Amino acid sequence: MRVAAWIEHEDQILVSTFPDGSISLVGGRLKFSETTLEGIQREVLEETGEYFNSPVLFAIVENFLSDPVVGRKFNEFLYISKGDIQIKASYLDDAPEAQVISWMTKCEIKLLKPAVLHDLALRST
């Protein structure tokens, strides 16, 4: 199970860009016994240095993935919460993957994974 934050500001959305070029919403995997609310609040704080205010469940996305390294297929559930953080031009990032947290215009959202996020962007306006 994964959690992600849908954070908007002036027709932009906050995203994570990874060294391999992939782009996703801020978030990550839940820790054992962590609720989705606890998990998204922890992930936003870890990745931005800011508190995630007033989170509410926005969407649940089911992904069907395969891991070529271990050769297995699996289902993943992504819980997306909408909320706010203090707006800044750039954010702290202590993530070991050296991801970059930045603002992306909503018209570019087709670059995000999974592709269903584009539909959510249309729904959120």
N, C-alpha and C positions, 0 to 999 in steps of 0.2 A: 504494500500500500504506500502511496505517495501523497504528498500534500503540496499545494501550490497557492500562491497569493495573486489575486487579481487586483492590482493597484493602479488606478487611473489618475491622470492629472493633465488637464488641457489637451484632450484628444491624444494622449500618449499613455503607454502602459509600461510598467517597470519589468525589465527582463534580465535574464542571466545569459551571457555569451561565454561559451567554453573554448578552450584552446583549439579544439577540433573544428570550430566554426559553428557548432550547433547552438541554437538559441531556444530557451524555454522560459517559462515563468519562474520567478523566484520560488524556491521550495526544495523539497527533497523527500527522502524516505522517513517513515515513522520509526521511532525506536520502540523496542518491545514494551508493551503496557502503556504506551503514550496515546492519548486521544488525538483525534485529528486536529482539534482546537489547540491543544498543547503543542503538537508537532508544528503547526504552521506558525504559531507565535515564536517558537524556538528558532525555526528556520529563517524567518524574516529578521529576527534579531541577530543571528549568526552572520547572515549574508549582507545585511545593510547597516547594522549597528543601531537600528531604530526599532521602537516598539510598534507592533501591528495593532492598530486601534479599531475597535468595533467590528471584528470579523464576523461575517455571516456566510453560511454555505451558499455558494453561487451555482455550482455544477458538480456532478460526479461523472467522470469519463472513464469508460472501460477500454483499455488498450490490449491488443493481442500482439505479443512480442515473441521474438526468438533470440536466443543467445548463441551466436555462432561459436563462441569459445568452448562452451560446455555442451553444445548441441541439444538444447532443450527449448521447448516452447512454453509460454506461461501467460496468464492473464494478470494485468496490473490495473488496480483501481486508483484513480487520481481524484482526490477531493480538492476542489478549488474553492477558496474562500475569498470574498470581496471585503476589502477594508481599506484603511488609510494609514499612512505613515507621514512623518515630517518630510516635507518636500525639499529636496536638495538637488543640485546639479550632479553630484557624484556621491557615492556611498562607500563606506568601509567594506572591505571584503577580506575576511580571514580564512576563506575556504581553501583547502589544500589544492584543489583543482585549478587554482588561479583564474577562476571565472571573473568576468567583469559585469558589474551591475550597472545598467544604464536605462535611459528612457527610449522607447521606440514608438514612432507614430502608429496609430491604430491602422492606418492604411497599409503598413508593412507587416501586419500580423500574420500574413500567409507564410512568413518565414519560420514561424514558431512550430514546435512539435508538441503534441500531435496536431494534425491539420484541422481537427474539429474546433480548435481555438478560434479560428477565423469566424466560424458561425457564432461563437459566443461573443465575439467583438461586435458583430452586427446586432446581436440581441441586447447588448448592454447600452446601446445608444438611445 
